[in-house]
Amino acid sequence: MLKADLHIHSEYSMDCNTPLDRIIQRCRELEINCIAIADHGTAEGALKIQKLAPFTVIVAEEIMTTQGEIMGMFLQETIPGGLTPQETVKRIREQGGLVNIPHPFETIRGSALKDRAIEEIAAQIDLMEVLNSRSPFPANSNKAKAFAKEHGIVPGAGSDAHTLFEIGNAYVIMPEFNSPQEFLKALSQGKIYGKRSGVMVHLFSTWAKVKNKFLSRRKHG
């Protein structure tokens, strides 16, 4: 069986400073043996850690569309942002990937995919986070669960960790898999566990974003 945290960020995200080797170390400490690295706007970190980790790594990316974020999973390369949700889904499919909706129906997160966009692509969604540890309101999770059930979407979960101590705050115990379709089947048989990380964790992301922007300006200044 796998203990899977299906939403983790690394130093390749603009709002995270967690090195890849520390992620591997932390996962081993927590006996997590399956992760999805889903950095903002790039699959580069996920592709690198996949070669380093002694456990299963799903290459993912949080892609900012014109209507909010969609997560592509089982990707081969980065998908650019700024596309429509429909075009983003098309690009994910072209790589043989799966379409995941991170933090759906989130009411205070500006990056969340708009409700109308979720409705419009519902038939093309493979899985949806019904537990995201960074989403503070249970009502949003309940809405996601109901939507997933209504539309036959597989429920998933992830910590959305931007710091080491958040890793494993949400995870799924599920069977092993060897392909994207096997993953969906295994996930549908899985059991979700987790807790909410609290609103204070967003301060760490904000600080990381400010720090990285400052360092980038100094580097290119």
VENNOR-V638018 format. One line per field, one symbol per residue. psi: psi as a letter, one per 30 degrees, with the letter a starting at -180 (. if undefined). A space follows every 10 residues. Layout:
BEGIN
psi: ???
END
This chain:
BEGIN
psi: lkjkjgjkla ffkfgkgjle eeeeeeeeeg hkgkljjilj gkgeeeeefe fekglkkkjl kjkjafgakk kklhlflkkl lglleeeeee eeefgglkjk jkhlgkfgjf fkkkeeeeee gefgkelkjf jjffjfjfee eeeeeeeeee ghkkkallfh kfleffkgfk lkjllllgle eeeeeeeffl kklalkflff ffeeeeeeee eeeeeeeeeg .
END
